[in-house]
Amino acid sequence: MASLWQRLGLTVVCLGIACASSGARRFYVASELSTQDGLEGLTIAPGPWPEIPAVLTQSALVPDDLVIPTLQALLELPGAVDSCDSHTGRPRPEASEYCVALYRTPSDWRVSWPARNTLKSSSSCMPPFGGVEDADLGRNLPVFGYAHNHPCASGLSNQDLRTWPMAKSEGAWVMVAYGTTPDGQLARDEQGQVIPAWGWLATGHRDAPRFYRWNQKGEVFRWDGDRKRWDFQARCEPSPPSMLRPEGVPPNCSAALHL
């Protein structure tokens, strides 16, 4: 059976929309990805993303040495930042949101290739809920959360706060706020405790990026590049939908997130 890499045509000429001017592939579009159990929403991302070096550590927590380069690299992808019309505030045609999964192998931490929507690339990208197929180790590696960008400098959304890894449990696919493999094996630390998953966002502007992370409790942190640490910002929870604002309302946060 052909590998995912062969099925996706990594060794052949890449699609124009997924290539940089040098001809090297930078990302995938959703229609190129295979799916778990044939379900459209459970896409499987190839890994690792060559632009992000693996981080060799036995740490049970996702290392910042992996997270920060990933968020920086997302903003370097085509249309990933400063892609709104300055007059209307609406996304320009090239605006694109990309999703990646952060995952662990027995010896290191890695990032999946980024993927964006096949059509309407500025809309919310679909994380690889079906997991990652690693070029070296294959499938069923634990995923610890997803990172993505907002091309028009917008802040954290309600959907962001609700997005966690998916796992199969008793025949059904469920969202789990912990590091998990697609077949439902929860990742555990040396004490046998489950390891919480995180979400990450790269937004802002090319000359003033903002990086956020949050956990299942809704605790939101912002990266301080000078001090090399995550600073607590607020506790947020998704807001209910509003008929008066069909475009969506911002999350309900205990304090305003610093912009």
N, C-alpha and C positions, 0 to 999 in steps of 0.2 A: 504494500500500500504506500502510495507517495506520501512523503512527509508534508507537514504544513508549509514548510519553506518552499518545497517544490510546487505545491498546489497554488501558493501565492505568487509564484514566479519570481522569487528573489534573485535568481541567477540570470534572468533574462532582462531585456530592456524594460525599464519600469514605465508606468503610466506617466504621461506628461504632467498631470495635476499633482502627482506625488513626487516630483523630482525637483531638485534644485537646479540652478543653471549649469552646474558642473556635471549634471547627469546622475548624481547619486541620490538614491531614495532617501527621503526625510521622514515619511509617514505613510500610513495606509488610510484608505477610505473604508467605511463600514461594509460596503458590498464585496470587498475583497476577502473579508474574514470568514472563516468557518464558524459554526455554532455548536454549542453543546446540546445534545439530544434533539437537534434539528429545530430548536426554538430560536426565533429571530432575535429576541432580546438578550440571549446568552452568547454573545460573541466571544471568540477566543483570540487573544492577541499573541502574536509571536514575540519572543524575547531571546536575548536581551537587546535593548536599544543600543546600538554601537556608539552613539554619541555620549553615553553615560557610562563611565567605567564602573565595574562592580566594586563593591566595598567589602574587603575581607575583614570580617569580625564575627565573633560568636555572640554578639549582643542580642538580647531578646527584643530590643526595641529598634524600630527603624532608625538608622543612623542619619544625622543631619548631613553628613558628608555625602549621602546619596540624595537626600531630599532637596537641598538647596541647588546643587547643579542641575537637578531635574527641572525645578521650577524656572531656573534661569534659561535652560535650553528650550523649554516650552515657549517662552516669549521670543525666541529666535526663529520659530517656525513661520512660514508664510501667513500673513494676515492675523497673527496671534495677538498683536498689540497695536494700539493707536489706529484702529481700523474703523472708526466711526466718522460720519460726516460732521464736520465742525458746526454746521448750521442747524441740522435737524437732530443730531445725536443718534441717528439710526445707523446700523451697520452698513458699511460699503460692501460691494459684491465680493471682495476678497477676504472679508472678515471670517475668521475660522476659530472654532473652539476645538481643542484636542484633549483627549483623555489618555492617561497611562495608568497601569497598575504597578504598585511597588510590592515586590515579592522576595521570598527568601529561599535559598537552596541550602543544602547541608553545610556549605562552607562559606557562603557570601550572600550579599544582598544585591538585587538587580531591579531593573526597570523594564517594563514591556515597551515595545514600539508604540508611538502615539498613533491614535486613530481619530478621524473626524467623520462627520456625516457625509454620506455620498451626495446628497442634495441639501441645499440650504445649510452650508457649512457653518454659518454663524449661530445656528441653533445649538442647544445643549448637546454635547457629544454623549455617546452612549459608552459608559465604562465597559471594559471586558468582563462582564459578569460571569461568563463561562470559564474564566481563568486564563492561564498563560500556557503556551506551548514553548518551552525553552529549547533553544537549538542544541544544548548539550545534555539536558536532563529530562526532556519530554514534558509530560503533563502532570497535573495534580500536585503542584507546588503551592504552599500557603501564600495567600494574598493578604496584605495588611492594610489595604486601602487604596484610594485612587487620587491622582492629582490631575488638575485641569487648569486651563486659563480662561479668562474672560477678555475677549478682544476689544471691548469698549470701556474698559476700566471700571466696570460695575463691581459692586461688593458681593458679599456672601448672599446666596439665595436660599429660599426655603427648600428647593430641591437639593441643593448642596448638603444641607443638614440632614436630609433623609437618605442619603446614598451610602450604602455599606456593602461589603462583599456578600456574594450569594453562595449558598451551599445547598446541597440536596439532603433533605432530612425526611425519612420515612416516605420516600417517593415524591416529595414535593420540594420545589425550590423556594427557599426562604432567605431573607436578608439577615445577616448576622453582624453585629458590631464588634467582632473579634477577628483576629487573624485566622483564616480558615482555608482549607483546600476545597475545591469544588465538590468533592464527595463527602464533605461534612466533618473532616478531621480538624478539630480546633487546635491551633498552635498553643503550646504551653511553655512556660519558662522553667528554670531549674527547680523551682518549688512546686511545679505542677499546676500553677495558676494560668488561666487563660490570658492571652495577651490582647489588649484592646486594639482595635483598628483606628486609623485616623483618616481624615480627609484633608486635602491640601489645595490651595488656590493661588495661582499667579495672576495678578491683575495690576492695575495702575498704568503707568506710561513707560516708554522705553528708557527715558532718563530718570524716572522715579518709580520703579516697580514696588509693588506691595505683595508680600507673601503671608498667607494665613494658613493656620491649621486648626482643626477642631476634633473633639472626640464625641463619643456617643452621649455624653452628659450635656453636650452643647457648650462646653467651655472652649472659647475661641482665643487663639493666641496669634500675635503678629511677630514676624522675624525682625530682630534688631541686628542689622548687618554690622554695625560698629562693635557691639558687645558680643556678637555671635551667640545669641540666645533668643528663645521665644518668650515674649512678654504677654502676660494675660491681658485681654482686652475686655471681655464681657462673657456673660452666659446667655446664650441665644436659644430660642426654640422656634420652629416653623410657625408662621402666622396662618390662620385659616383663610381660605380663598374669599375674595370680595367681589360681589357683582358690580360694585361701583368702580373697581379697578381690575378689569379683566386681564391687564398686562401683568398683574401680580403685585403683591405687597411685600415689603421687606420683612425679614424675620423680626420677631419680638425679642429685643436684646435688653439686658439689664443696664447697659450703658452704650453710648454711641461708639461705633467702631472708628478708630482714628483713620482718617483718609489722607 
